[in-house]
Amino acid sequence: MANIKSAKKRVLVNEKKAMQNQMIKSAVKTEIKKVRTAIEAGNKEEAAKALLSATSAIDKAESKGVIKKNTASRKVSRLALAVNKM
């Protein structure tokens, strides 16, 4: 553990931000999983709804800097392609 007060604060802040980033990533994964299960079930209407919420979650994660722009774009593109193939 650091001895300097500002270094101690940085450790605490970094832990907090890492936890928040992990929560956001987990939420994105959950939304993606909902789309995939709807696709596997063959339910196009449910898949389309899940795609909207997944796209929103991915875009929010990208705007917060949790995932990179190209990664977000790739995930949205692949999900949309999978839903449109149904």
PEWO-V799859 format. One line per field, one symbol per residue. burial: I if it has 16 or more other ideal C-beta (glycine too) atoms within 10 Angstrom, else O. Layout:
# PEWO-V799859
burial=???
This chain:
# PEWO-V799859
burial=OOOOOOOOOOOOOOOOOOOOOOOIOOIIOOIIOIIOOIIOOOOOOOIOOIIOOIIOIIOOIIOOOIIOOOOIOOIIOOIOOOIOOO
